[in-house]
């Protein structure tokens, strides 16, 4: 029995870009990513619905999905617009914990190991305080409360602010939010100016010799240290 005219076979998919019957199209990007698109018309305009990647979705499954979506079009619906709306709704429901997980997977892993450790520590603090809240409801006051309530040293608090700012910059890049709630927050306004760093005490050779004798007068190691200073 011959195949229906216009239908693709799996062998054809491996060699070329073809259009199946009724708008189902197999595509291949410049990066070598293959996928399925359903082309249809709605409201007098040409529309495209991305069905999924090949071979994750095979030919038979793609045809089945296309059949269902064409039925929706015949009912006056617009599957592509509905899919976009569903994605936007799902994005509004992202929590800070969801965002932190995505940030770890897509951004944090590319940083130096020491930075991963430092940022990872601060992400845990942010998740503990803000994790259950949705990304869209976070305001600057929430970030301020996070920093002021953490009870950290100035340096650690600064790292917490930097990490939180990077986290919500990631959210802006994903278009989950339009503005970073960390922008404009100044740590000096929350905790005061950064404390002056302690200057390292530099002792003279004579002072080192005297200190060694006073602190450990009966130690053989101390005697050796004292001789080293002479």
HELIX and SHEET records of a PDB file:
HELIX    1   1 UNK A   10  UNK A   13  1                                   4    
HELIX    2   2 UNK A   21  UNK A   23  5                                   3    
HELIX    3   3 UNK A   59  UNK A   74  1                                  16    
HELIX    4   4 UNK A   79  UNK A   92  1                                  14    
HELIX    5   5 UNK A   96  UNK A  106  1                                  11    
HELIX    6   6 UNK A  108  UNK A  110  5                                   3    
HELIX    7   7 UNK A  113  UNK A  130  1                                  18    
HELIX    8   8 UNK A  135  UNK A  137  5                                   3    
HELIX    9   9 UNK A  140  UNK A  150  1                                  11    
HELIX   10  10 UNK A  154  UNK A  173  1                                  20    
HELIX   11  11 UNK A  187  UNK A  191  1                                   5    
HELIX   12  12 UNK A  205  UNK A  215  1                                  11    
HELIX   13  13 UNK A  220  UNK A  228  1                                   9    
SHEET    1   A 3 UNK A  24  UNK A  28  0                                        
SHEET    2   A 3 UNK A  34  UNK A  42 -1                                        
SHEET    3   A 3 UNK A  45  UNK A  54 -1                                        
END                                                                             
